[in-house]
């Protein structure tokens, strides 16, 4: 069974930055892609960013230019650097590993952007 553990969430002021981590229980290059999602209260879970096994990255329009997804294969960890945060970024952030039709989720980490 694949386990993913997110960390790095917390309370940050508008305009601030946070870096989320997603530690995976096995080699992240076993997966076709690694993705970050977020879910705000009362909202659906939306994809924020992805990185493919080949290193291609994609971002939702709402975070493009502010968020950066990266990885460290030696640590089996995927990161989400979030800059210029605003209250609309408040959500639980989830990491997901994709391999073919199978998805594995972490339990999420809460990010709150508030003054």
C-alpha positions as CSV (number, residue, x, y, z in Angstrom):
1,X,0.0,0.0,0.0
2,X,1.3,3.4,-0.9
3,X,1.3,6.1,1.8
4,X,1.5,9.8,1.3
5,X,2.0,12.3,4.1
6,X,1.6,16.0,3.6
7,X,3.2,18.6,5.9
8,X,4.0,22.3,6.0
9,X,0.6,23.8,6.2
10,X,-0.3,26.5,8.7
11,X,-1.5,30.1,9.2
12,X,0.1,32.8,7.0
13,X,-0.6,36.4,6.3
14,X,-1.8,37.6,2.9
15,X,1.3,38.1,0.7
16,X,3.2,35.5,2.5
17,X,4.7,32.1,1.5
18,X,4.6,28.5,2.5
19,X,6.2,25.4,1.2
20,X,4.3,22.1,1.4
21,X,5.9,18.7,1.4
22,X,4.5,15.3,0.4
23,X,6.5,12.4,1.5
24,X,5.8,9.1,-0.4
25,X,6.4,5.6,1.0
26,X,8.0,4.5,-2.3
27,X,10.0,5.8,-5.2
28,X,8.1,8.7,-6.7
29,X,9.4,7.8,-10.1
30,X,7.2,4.7,-10.0
31,X,4.3,7.0,-10.6
32,X,3.2,8.6,-13.9
33,X,2.6,11.9,-12.1
34,X,2.4,13.5,-8.8
35,X,-0.3,16.1,-8.1
36,X,-1.4,18.7,-5.6
37,X,-5.1,19.4,-5.1
38,X,-6.9,21.7,-2.7
39,X,-10.3,21.8,-1.2
40,X,-11.8,24.9,0.3
41,X,-14.7,24.7,2.7
42,X,-17.9,23.9,0.8
43,X,-16.0,23.6,-2.4
44,X,-15.0,20.7,-4.7
45,X,-11.5,19.4,-4.6
46,X,-9.5,21.1,-7.5
47,X,-6.2,20.2,-9.0
48,X,-3.5,22.9,-8.4
49,X,-0.4,21.5,-9.9
50,X,1.2,18.4,-11.4
51,X,4.6,17.1,-12.3
52,X,5.0,14.1,-14.6
53,X,7.6,11.4,-14.3
54,X,9.5,13.2,-17.1
55,X,9.5,16.5,-15.2
56,X,6.8,18.3,-17.1
57,X,4.8,20.7,-14.9
58,X,1.3,22.2,-15.2
59,X,-0.6,24.6,-13.0
60,X,-4.1,25.8,-12.6
61,X,-4.6,29.3,-13.9
62,X,-5.4,30.6,-10.4
63,X,-1.9,29.7,-9.1
64,X,0.2,30.1,-12.2
65,X,3.2,32.3,-11.5
66,X,2.8,32.0,-7.8
67,X,3.1,28.3,-7.0
68,X,5.9,25.9,-8.0
69,X,5.8,22.1,-7.9
70,X,9.1,20.3,-7.5
71,X,10.5,17.0,-6.3
72,X,13.4,15.3,-4.6
73,X,13.8,11.7,-5.7
74,X,16.3,10.9,-3.1
75,X,13.8,11.9,-0.4
76,X,10.7,10.5,-2.2
77,X,9.2,13.9,-1.7
78,X,7.2,16.3,-3.8
79,X,7.0,20.0,-2.8
80,X,4.6,22.9,-3.5
81,X,6.2,26.3,-3.0
82,X,3.4,28.9,-2.6
83,X,4.1,32.6,-2.8
84,X,2.0,35.7,-2.8
85,X,-0.7,33.9,-0.9
86,X,-4.2,35.4,-0.6
87,X,-7.3,34.4,1.4
88,X,-8.7,32.6,-1.6
89,X,-5.8,30.1,-1.3
90,X,-7.2,28.9,2.1
91,X,-7.9,25.2,1.8
92,X,-6.8,21.7,2.7
93,X,-4.1,20.8,0.3
94,X,-3.8,17.1,-0.8
95,X,-1.1,15.2,-2.6
96,X,-1.9,12.5,-5.0
97,X,0.2,9.9,-6.7
98,X,-1.0,8.5,-10.1
99,X,-0.1,5.3,-11.7
100,X,-2.2,4.3,-14.7
101,X,-5.8,4.3,-13.4
102,X,-4.8,4.1,-9.7
103,X,-4.7,7.1,-7.5
104,X,-3.2,7.3,-3.9
105,X,-4.1,10.2,-1.7
106,X,-2.6,11.7,1.4
107,X,-4.8,13.0,4.2
108,X,-4.0,16.7,3.6
109,X,-2.6,19.7,5.3
110,X,-4.5,22.9,6.1
111,X,-3.4,26.2,4.8
112,X,-5.1,29.3,6.2
113,X,-4.3,32.7,4.7
114,X,-5.6,35.4,7.0
115,X,-4.5,38.6,8.7
